[in-house]
């Protein structure tokens, strides 16, 4: 098995390891509700993406299902 001829210096190891650090996530604000959002993702709070409604949220689904049940009862 190959063995290194010389020991790696700490500065060489440090230069290699300098790219291993975790970087903080970049966040933008939602144009509709002003919450923090990961770029290029749908807002989990309101369901908007680039100013357009693309997701119907759970609360809306609950209200729609309640309305349908009330309509069936009548």
N, C-alpha and C positions, 0 to 999 in steps of 0.2 A: 504494500500500500504506500502511496506517495506521502512523504513527510515534508513539511516546509523546511527550507534550508535555514531561514532566519525567523526569529520570533517577531510577530506583528507588534508594532508599537501601539501604545494606548491612543495616540492621536489618530492613527490610521483606523483603528477599531471604532473610535468615537466618530470619525467622519462617516463611516459606513452606517453606524447606528443612529446617526442624527436624523435620518428619514423615517425611523420607526416610531416616533412620537405620535400620539393621538392628536388630531386637529379638531377644534371645536366645530360643531355643525353650523353652517350658515343658515340664517333664518330671515325670511321676509315677512311683511305684514299683509294680511288679507285685505283686499280693497273693499270688501263688503262689511266685515265685522271687526276689522283691525286686530285680529288675533295673530300670533306668530305662526308661520307656516313654512315648511320646508319648500324650497324653490321647485317649480314644475310639478307640484302635487296639488290635489284638490284639498280645500280647507275642510278639516274634520269637524269644525264647529258649525259651519253654515252650508257647506256643500257647493260653494262657488269656486270656479276656476276661470281666471282671466275675465272677471266681470260677468260671467254667465252661470246660471244655475245648472249643474250637471248631476248632482246627487240629491235624491230625496232622503231626508234625514229620518231617523227612527221615530222622532216625535210626530212628524207629519204622517208616517205610516200608521202610528197608533191612533191618531185622530181620524184618519180615513177609515180604518177598520171599525172604530166606534160608530162613525156615521153610517157605515154600511149595515151594521147590526141594528141600529135604530130604524133604518129604512126597511129592513126585512121584518121587524116586529110590527110595523104599521100595516 
